[in-house]
Amino acid sequence: MSETAHKLFHGARFTTFDPEAPVASALAVDRGGMIMAAGTAAELQGLCTADTQYVHLGDRWATPGFFDCHLHMLGLGLYLFQVDLRPPETGSVDEIVRKLTERLHAEPDSKAVLGNRYDQNRMRERRHPTRHDLDRVATDRPVRVEHTSGHAAVVNSCGLRLLGIGASSPDPTGGEIVRDERGEPTGVLLETAAWNNMERIVPPATREQAVDALSGAAAYLLQRGITSAGDAATAPDEVAWYAAAAESRVLGVRVNLMMDWPAVCRQSAGDDAPKPAEMWNGGPEGEHWLHIGQAKLFSDGAITTRTCWLNEPFADSGGNCGLPLHPPDVLKEYIFRAHRAGWQIATHAIGDRAIDLVLRCYAEAQRAHRRPNPGHRIEHCMLLTDDLISRLRRQRVWSIGQPEFLHALGDAYVAALGEKRATLLSPYASLRDRGVLQAFSSDCPVVPGAPLDGIRAAMQRATHSGRILNTEERIDAETAFRLYTVAAAAATLTHKQRGNLARGRAADFTVFTADPFATPAAEWEQVQVAATVIGGEVRFAAKHVDLT
């Protein structure tokens, strides 16, 4: 018996990004949720029977589903249970204190008061809160707030005591305990100092809490048209939580796990490191819900916390050039171990000095242990010179960008780097024109993480205040969509299953209320997510959308 369509989606203009059939008005999908063919409804009638379900998409527009190939899914889900301190709603230290105090009054039995995503760059005082500020919330239990970048945190005096941090405490490798003029800790902890021994303040999530968090995060992503997500820095113990969420059918989106490589190495005996195939892989019924993807490393910090590693000092921080999160020889050994074991490597590097180091390590690893097309990546890859761009192209290293940063954080970039260096950040047009492999993502929850917002940011390059960061590096909507779909799948080595709407690919697509390729950036609010479809199943539909 010939194969027949389980569903026929029609009534939309599909931009498929399949060179063989770039535009279609209908998709035939089999019972496994895979695309059988794209074309017109009339052309696909031969695949349909009396049992085929017809789904009319309401004369809208559709593209392959967004693939956010670098975010923090579990972190996003856990954040949803904490106090949201994002600007502009939270614009001062007093407002941080007020919101945290309100949470404590609402949950008086809580063992800790937790908040996230404050940004001193956009607050009235232009400073981090301190332990003294957080002591106004509580002194009998820890209070901890995390910076929007994820590269800093602040704790109250109780939190410092629990962490064992005092005036004589040394800075950890790759981190800093910020101190006042008397040498006393202010409560501000940068990079590794913000995460070391955190379980003394925030107990690790239970399996049930983690699954609930992943379910909440999935709902959040689906509303934004995201069908696949790359979790950047998954701890080995967390893999089982993702598997449990997949098995209980609440994972919601397909997930590519980027393993916390130092944590993987700590669990490995001797010099051997596990190969990707030796770790848990696959998903229920072969549906590719989970994929063990990359070995994830950090080489430096963030611009907003003045901790990324630069060749020249920050414009507003004296002689500070940031810091490496690992000594260079340690980072090199991590990269060599992952490369030898066959991993695709994804290393966070934002500053020009950090990017240079990572490229050198990748090149040395490839010379020592040659592999065909290892597909290594640099996450963020922001402060780029002509030489670094040439080396990215020559080494075939992926640049994984987050265009939403330009709008949400761009003003802080100018303050930190100065106008001239800020215009060098994230040169998407130059990367495209010079043949560098690149893909888009959000790093959510650092920013809200709607791909449509990222696309508008890539088209406009406007900061929150309206400053334009280099008009020559603007890109068009179609390029940006490709970087959020086809390229993101290629950058995670999952392009044989997803990324475009070709035969044999998963029927993962996003439906829009307006034509995203004909709507100018100035009118971008007309483009909204109407529905999100994964494996031929409608996983999200906006309230005004009826797809019955």
C-alpha positions in Angstrom: 0.0 0.0 0.0 1.4 3.4 -1.0 2.1 6.0 1.7 -0.8 8.4 2.5 -0.9 11.7 4.3 -2.1 11.8 7.8 -2.6 15.6 7.7 -2.7 18.2 5.0 -1.8 21.7 6.2 -3.0 24.3 3.6 -4.2 27.9 3.3 -0.8 29.5 4.1 2.1 30.8 2.1 5.0 28.5 3.2 8.5 29.8 2.8 10.2 26.4 3.1 14.0 27.3 2.6 14.1 24.1 0.5 15.9 24.9 -2.7 13.8 22.3 -4.6 10.5 23.9 -3.6 11.1 27.3 -1.9 7.5 28.3 -1.8 4.4 26.2 -1.1 0.8 26.6 -0.1 0.3 23.1 1.4 2.3 20.4 3.4 1.5 16.7 3.5 2.5 15.1 6.8 2.7 11.4 7.6 1.6 9.8 10.9 5.2 10.1 12.3 5.0 13.9 11.9 7.4 14.0 9.0 6.9 16.0 5.8 5.9 13.9 2.8 5.8 16.7 0.2 5.3 20.4 -0.2 3.3 22.1 -3.0 -0.2 23.2 -3.6 -3.2 21.5 -2.2 -4.2 20.3 -5.6 -0.7 18.8 -6.3 -0.8 16.9 -3.0 -4.3 15.4 -3.4 -2.9 12.2 -4.6 -1.4 11.6 -1.1 -4.7 12.1 0.6 -7.5 9.7 1.5 -10.8 10.0 3.3 -8.9 9.7 6.6 -6.6 12.6 5.9 -7.1 15.5 8.3 -7.2 18.9 6.6 -5.9 21.8 8.6 -6.6 25.3 7.2 -4.1 27.8 8.4 -6.3 30.8 7.7 -4.5 32.5 4.8 -1.5 33.3 6.9 2.3 32.9 6.4 4.6 30.1 7.6 8.2 29.3 7.8 10.3 26.5 9.3 10.0 26.6 13.1 12.5 28.8 14.9 15.5 27.0 16.3 17.0 28.9 19.2 20.3 27.1 19.3 21.7 28.8 22.4 19.4 29.4 25.5 19.1 28.1 29.0 15.8 26.1 29.1 16.0 24.7 32.6 17.2 28.1 33.9 14.4 29.8 32.2 11.9 27.5 33.8 13.3 27.9 37.2 13.4 31.7 36.8 9.7 31.7 36.3 9.3 30.8 40.0 11.5 33.7 41.2 11.1 37.4 41.3 11.5 39.1 37.9 13.7 42.1 38.3 14.1 43.1 34.6 14.2 46.7 33.5 12.4 48.9 32.8 9.8 47.6 35.3 12.5 47.4 37.9 14.5 50.6 37.6 16.2 51.2 40.9 17.7 49.4 43.9 14.7 50.5 46.0 12.4 48.7 43.6 14.5 45.5 43.8 14.2 45.7 47.6 10.5 46.3 47.4 9.7 43.4 45.0 11.8 41.0 47.0 10.1 42.1 50.2 6.7 41.6 48.7 7.7 38.1 47.7 8.9 37.4 51.3 5.6 38.6 52.7 3.7 36.4 50.3 5.9 33.4 51.1 7.1 33.9 54.7 8.2 30.3 55.1 10.6 30.4 52.1 14.1 29.3 53.0 15.6 31.9 50.5 14.4 34.9 48.6 15.5 34.8 45.0 15.3 37.2 42.1 16.8 37.4 38.7 17.6 39.6 35.6 18.4 42.9 37.3 20.6 45.1 35.1 22.6 47.9 36.9 23.3 49.4 33.5 19.6 50.4 33.1 18.9 51.3 36.8 18.8 54.8 38.1 21.8 54.4 40.4 23.9 52.7 37.6 25.3 50.3 40.2 24.8 46.8 41.4 22.7 46.3 44.6 24.9 45.4 47.6 24.6 43.1 50.6 23.5 46.1 52.6 20.6 46.7 50.2 19.5 43.1 50.3 19.8 43.0 54.1 16.8 45.4 54.0 14.8 42.4 52.7 15.9 39.8 55.3 18.8 39.1 57.6 17.6 35.7 58.9 17.8 33.9 55.5 19.7 34.3 52.3 18.6 36.7 49.6 20.2 36.3 46.2 19.6 38.2 42.9 21.1 37.2 39.6 22.3 39.6 37.0 20.6 39.5 33.6 23.8 38.3 32.0 24.0 35.2 34.3 27.6 36.3 34.9 27.1 38.0 38.3 25.0 37.7 41.4 24.5 39.6 44.7 23.8 38.1 48.1 22.9 39.5 51.4 25.1 39.2 54.6 23.4 35.9 55.5 24.2 34.6 52.0 27.9 35.6 52.4 28.1 33.7 55.7 26.6 30.6 54.2 29.0 30.8 51.3 31.9 31.2 53.7 33.0 34.5 52.1 34.7 37.1 54.2 37.3 39.8 54.0 40.1 37.3 53.9 38.5 35.0 51.3 40.6 34.7 48.1 39.0 35.3 44.7 38.3 32.0 43.0 39.8 31.1 39.6 37.8 32.8 36.9 35.9 35.0 39.3 35.9 38.0 41.6 34.5 38.8 45.1 33.9 42.5 44.8 35.1 44.5 47.8 34.6 48.0 49.2 37.4 50.4 50.1 38.0 48.6 53.4 38.4 45.2 51.7 35.0 43.9 52.9 32.9 41.9 50.4 30.0 44.1 49.0 27.9 41.0 48.2 28.6 41.4 44.5 30.0 38.2 43.0 31.4 38.0 39.5 31.6 34.9 37.3 32.7 31.7 39.1 32.3 33.5 42.5 28.6 33.8 41.7 28.2 30.1 41.3 30.6 28.3 43.6 28.8 26.6 46.5 25.5 28.0 45.4 23.7 24.9 46.7 24.3 26.3 50.2 21.8 29.1 49.3 19.6 27.5 46.6 19.1 23.7 47.1 19.3 21.8 43.8 16.0 21.3 42.1 14.3 17.9 42.6 13.3 15.8 39.6 9.7 16.9 40.0 10.6 20.6 40.2 12.9 20.3 37.2 10.2 18.6 35.1 7.7 21.3 36.1 10.2 24.0 35.2 10.9 22.5 31.8 7.2 22.3 31.1 6.8 26.0 31.9 9.8 26.9 29.8 8.4 24.9 26.9 5.1 26.8 27.0 7.0 30.1 27.1 9.1 29.1 24.0 6.1 27.7 22.0 4.3 31.1 22.4 7.3 32.7 20.7 7.3 30.3 17.7 10.3 28.2 18.9 10.1 24.5 17.9 13.7 23.5 18.8 16.0 24.8 21.5 19.7 24.3 22.4 20.2 24.2 26.2 23.7 25.8 26.7 25.5 24.0 29.5 23.5 21.0 30.7 25.0 19.3 33.8 25.3 15.5 33.4 22.8 14.9 36.2 20.2 17.1 34.4 20.0 14.8 31.3 17.7 12.5 33.2 15.4 15.4 34.0 15.1 16.3 30.3 14.5 12.6 29.5 11.8 12.4 32.2 10.1 15.5 30.7 10.2 14.0 27.3 8.9 10.7 28.4 6.0 12.4 30.2 5.2 14.4 27.1 5.7 17.8 28.8 9.1 18.7 27.2 7.1 20.6 24.5 9.9 21.5 22.2 12.8 19.5 20.7 16.0 20.0 22.7 19.6 19.9 21.8 21.7 19.5 25.0 25.0 21.2 25.1 26.9 19.4 27.9 28.8 21.3 30.6 32.2 19.9 29.6 34.2 20.6 32.8 31.4 18.8 34.7 31.5 15.9 32.2 35.3 15.7 32.6 35.0 15.7 36.4 32.8 12.6 36.2 35.2 10.8 33.8 38.0 8.5 35.0 41.6 9.3 34.0 42.3 11.1 30.8 39.5 9.5 28.9 36.4 11.5 28.1 33.1 10.0 26.9 32.2 10.2 23.3 28.8 11.8 22.3 27.4 8.4 21.4 28.3 7.0 24.8 26.0 9.4 26.6 22.2 9.1 26.6 20.8 10.0 23.2 17.6 9.9 21.3 14.0 10.4 22.3 10.7 8.6 22.8 9.7 6.6 19.7 12.5 8.0 17.7 11.0 11.5 17.5 14.2 13.3 18.1 12.9 15.1 21.1 16.3 15.0 22.7 19.8 15.2 21.2 23.1 15.2 22.9 24.9 17.9 21.0 28.0 19.9 22.0 30.7 20.1 24.6 30.1 23.5 26.2 32.8 25.7 27.6 33.2 29.2 28.9 36.4 31.3 28.1 35.3 34.7 29.4 32.4 36.7 30.9 30.1 39.4 29.7 30.3 43.0 28.5 27.5 44.2 30.9 29.4 43.0 33.9 32.8 44.1 32.5 34.2 40.5 32.7 34.6 39.6 29.0 38.3 39.3 28.1 39.6 42.2 26.0 42.8 43.3 24.4 42.2 46.9 25.4 40.6 48.0 28.7 36.9 48.8 29.2 36.2 52.5 28.5 34.6 53.0 31.9 36.6 50.7 34.3 40.1 52.0 34.6 42.6 49.5 33.3 40.2 46.5 33.6 40.4 44.2 30.6 38.1 41.6 32.0 39.3 38.1 32.8 39.6 34.5 31.4 37.3 32.0 33.2 40.0 29.3 32.8 43.8 29.7 32.6 44.6 29.4 28.9 46.4 26.1 29.3 43.4 24.6 31.2 41.0 25.8 28.5 43.3 24.3 25.8 43.2 20.9 27.6 39.5 20.9 27.8 39.2 21.7 24.1 41.8 19.0 23.2 39.9 16.4 25.3 36.6 17.1 23.7 38.1 17.3 20.2 39.9 14.0 20.6 36.7 12.3 21.8 34.8 13.4 18.7 32.6 16.2 20.2 31.5 19.4 18.4 32.7 22.1 20.8 30.8 25.3 21.7 32.9 27.8 23.6 31.5 31.0 25.0 33.8 33.9 23.9 32.7 37.6 23.8 35.9 39.7 24.0 38.4 39.9 21.2 41.1 38.4 23.4 39.0 35.4 24.3 37.9 34.8 20.7 41.5 34.8 19.6 42.4 32.3 22.3 39.6 30.0 21.4 40.4 30.1 17.7 44.0 29.2 18.4 43.0 26.3 20.6 40.6 25.0 17.9 43.4 25.3 15.3 45.9 23.5 17.5 43.4 20.7 18.3 42.7 20.2 14.7 46.4 20.0 13.7 47.1 17.5 16.5 44.0 15.3 15.8 42.7 16.0 12.4 38.9 15.5 11.9 36.7 16.3 8.9 34.5 19.3 9.5 34.3 19.1 13.3 31.8 22.0 13.2 33.2 23.8 16.3 31.4 26.9 17.5 32.0 30.2 19.3 29.0 31.3 21.3 28.3 35.0 21.1 31.5 35.8 19.2 30.8 39.5 19.6 33.9 41.8 19.4 35.4 40.9 16.1 38.3 42.4 14.1 39.0 41.8 10.4 41.6 39.3 11.3 39.3 37.4 13.6 36.6 37.3 10.9 39.1 35.9 8.4 40.2 33.2 10.8 36.6 32.2 11.5 36.1 31.7 7.8 39.3 29.9 7.2 38.8 27.5 10.2 35.1 27.0 9.3 34.1 27.9 12.9 30.5 28.8 13.6 29.7 32.2 15.0 26.5 31.9 17.2 25.0 35.4 17.6 22.2 36.9 19.7 20.9 39.9 17.8 18.3 40.7 20.6 21.4 41.7 22.7 21.9 44.8 20.4 18.5 46.3 21.4 18.3 45.1 25.0 21.9 45.6 26.1 23.4 47.9 23.4 23.5 51.1 25.4 25.5 49.3 28.1 27.9 48.1 25.4 28.6 51.6 24.3 29.2 52.7 27.9 31.5 49.7 28.5 33.5 49.8 25.2 33.1 53.2 23.8 31.3 54.1 20.6 34.0 52.9 18.2 34.4 49.4 19.6 30.7 49.0 20.1 30.2 49.4 16.4 32.4 46.4 15.8 30.1 44.1 17.8 28.2 41.3 16.1 28.9 42.3 12.5 26.3 40.0 10.9 26.4 41.5 7.4 30.2 41.2 7.3 30.1 37.6 8.5 27.5 36.8 5.8 29.4 38.6 3.0 32.7 37.0 3.9 31.4 33.5 4.1 31.6 32.9 7.8 29.3 30.2 9.2 26.8 31.8 11.5 23.5 31.1 13.2 21.2 33.0 15.5 19.9 32.4 19.1 18.9 34.4 22.1 20.6 33.2 25.3 17.2 33.5 26.9 16.6 34.3 29.8 19.4 36.9 29.5 16.9 38.6 27.2 13.2 37.6 26.7 14.1 35.5 23.7 11.4 36.1 21.1 13.1 35.3 17.7 10.9 38.0 16.0 12.4 40.6 18.4 15.9 39.3 17.5 15.1 39.5 13.8 13.9 43.1 14.1 17.1 43.9 16.1 19.2 42.4 13.3 17.4 44.5 10.8 17.6 47.8 12.8 20.6 47.5 15.1 18.9 50.0 17.4 19.6 50.1 21.1 16.9 50.7 23.7 17.6 54.4 23.7 17.5 54.5 19.9 21.2 54.7 19.2 22.1 52.8 16.0 25.1 50.4 16.2 26.5 50.5 12.6 24.0 50.6 9.8 26.4 48.7 7.5 25.9 45.6 9.6 22.2 45.5 9.2 20.7 42.4 7.5 17.4 41.7 5.8 14.6 39.6 7.2 15.1 36.6 5.0 18.8 36.3 6.0 17.8 36.6 9.7 15.1 33.9 9.3 17.5 31.6 7.7 20.0 32.1 10.6 17.2 31.2 13.1 16.1 28.1 11.2 18.3 26.4 8.5 21.6 27.6 9.9 20.7 26.9 13.5 19.9 23.3 12.6 23.2 23.0 10.7 25.1 24.5 13.7 23.7 21.8 15.9 24.3 19.0 13.4 20.6 18.2 13.3 20.0 19.5 9.8 19.0 16.1 8.5 15.9 16.1 10.6 14.9 19.8 10.8 15.7 23.4 9.7 13.7 23.5 6.5 10.3 22.2 5.2 11.6 19.6 2.8 10.5 16.0 2.3 11.8 13.8 5.1 12.2 16.7 7.6 10.1 17.1 10.7 6.9 19.0 10.2 8.0 21.8 12.5 6.8 25.2 11.5 5.7 28.6 12.8 2.6 30.5 11.4 2.5 34.3 11.4 -0.2 36.9 11.3 1.5 39.0 8.6 4.1 38.5 5.9 7.5 38.7 7.6 9.3 39.2 4.4 7.2 42.1 3.2 6.7 43.9 6.5 9.2 46.7 7.1 11.0 46.8 10.4 9.2 50.0 11.4 5.9 48.1 11.3 7.2 44.8 12.7 4.6 44.7 15.5 2.2 43.5 12.8 4.1 40.2 12.6 3.0 38.0 15.5 3.2 34.3 16.1 -0.3 32.8 15.3 0.6 29.1 15.8 3.5 26.8 16.5 3.4 23.3 15.0 5.8 20.4 15.9 5.7 17.1 14.2 2.4 18.0 12.6 0.8 18.7 16.0 -0.4 22.2 16.9 1.4 22.9 20.1 0.4 26.5 20.5 -2.2 28.7 18.9 -2.9 32.4 19.8 -6.3 33.1 21.3 -7.7 34.6 18.2 -6.5 31.7 16.0 -8.8 28.8 15.1 -7.1 25.9 13.3 -9.9 23.3 13.7 
